[in-house]
Amino acid sequence: MNPNSPPCRFSPERALELGRQTLEIEAAAVDALKNRINGNFARAVEAILSSQGRVIVSGMGKSGHVARKIAATMASTGTPAYFVHPAEASHGDLGMITRQDVLLALSNSGESEELLNILPAVKRQGARLIAMTGNPQSTLAREADIHLDAGVTQEACPHNLAPTASTTAALALGDALAVALLDARGFGPEDFALSHPGGSLGRRLLTHVRDVMRNLERIPAIAPATPTTDAIVAMSRGGLGLVAIVDPAGRVLGIFTDGDLRRAFEQRIDLRQGEIGAVMHTAPHTIAPERLAVEAVEMMERLRINALLVTDAESRLIGALNMHDLFTAKVI
């Protein structure tokens, strides 16, 4: 601890007051941006869409941290983008920027020396420049092809010094750009999942029923004339909690589950005699193999069932899955 540090004067009431005040100031700063979503914003979106290159996002200090996040958000939502540190750009990284690129430069003051130093080289390259600043009269704003005003009336810092509301506003404006771009590109959930294959979203949106179902060889499938006792044995050995009843062509005629078995016992139905066709559940719920696994989850939860048969377009049995299979695949 620094011996010259001022003594701690923690007050719970003061902490709560400042916490709420910070949120109010930052919320007001973001809300004020709505009036600045104007022609310049549309021009910025159009410039990025028409670019044959990438979006290079740059900024110093706290603006640099925001710039990194904006680049990451754009990259994951269909707009190729990456962060270039302005100081490093002056020492060779300018070679990453081509005339096909768009440079999105962030600086609250608009006078960041490191950014201003690279402007002549960027302009000489022929790259478009979009500036996001808190000062429309700043050097960076004046030199930009397009200026986005992210100014705030005050920082949330009690001394009005630490970048707080200004960084929140810049981050929100960057998100607004990314969202407008993804919509214009027709970027959908499956596209998003392709750039997030390792996460839960990727598993949910890229996993199809055919990827997790048990194949035909692992499913107890019998004829309707099979004795009920034999069908129960087959269901037990299958480990799926069901037996499928099919015709000679493999088309599904019905299903008998462990739930049906319990209900039969509760109703004191004698299953020692007769054929499974007499007690099977006709017209069972099925799903196609090309459907998403999350759709199978939704169907099971809605119908309150634990397993589904998988059939092709001609209602032929090709697989089955239950909730345990979906848990194992981490779909749920």
Disulfide bonds with the S-S distance in Angstrom:
none
